[in-house]
């Protein structure tokens, strides 16, 4: 214990903080975003929590619309198609963009343009050609897919609530705030 304390003292606060930060971010990632089981359990928990919060804040009409299986399915599909393929053609995808631009999206996920995705893909392909990093590229594509599933799951309830609030006379700003805070 004393040797560890002395070694950490010599590292300095910034270095220790950075090291722990990397470690804690890794633990957060493998326990949540990078964990396929988390997607399903978190979605069920989100729906339950949203039901209570929406009912208390916006009332049962908005809650019933926001949490209807049909709307949740449409919202999930739209978000997944946006983050996976940058498909912005559907009504739900356009609502997702509106919600995002109005500040209703939250989380650790990044939404890249198609140009950024293509550039990133080219860079990865060049890396595979140069370094023979096929295993790394394959693993990265799997983690990207899990992150996209997680983003769709995380945002489905928010997007469905955003739409339900708009349909019930709330402003876009109010709807985005409700979606962000659900």
Secondary structure as GFF3:
##gff-version 3
##sequence-region A 1 182
A	DSSP	alpha_helix	2	11	.	.	.	ID=ss1
A	DSSP	alpha_helix	13	31	.	.	.	ID=ss2
A	DSSP	alpha_helix	36	57	.	.	.	ID=ss3
A	DSSP	alpha_helix	60	66	.	.	.	ID=ss4
A	DSSP	alpha_helix	69	85	.	.	.	ID=ss5
A	DSSP	alpha_helix	91	101	.	.	.	ID=ss6
A	DSSP	alpha_helix	114	131	.	.	.	ID=ss7
A	DSSP	alpha_helix	134	167	.	.	.	ID=ss8
A	DSSP	alpha_helix	172	181	.	.	.	ID=ss9
###
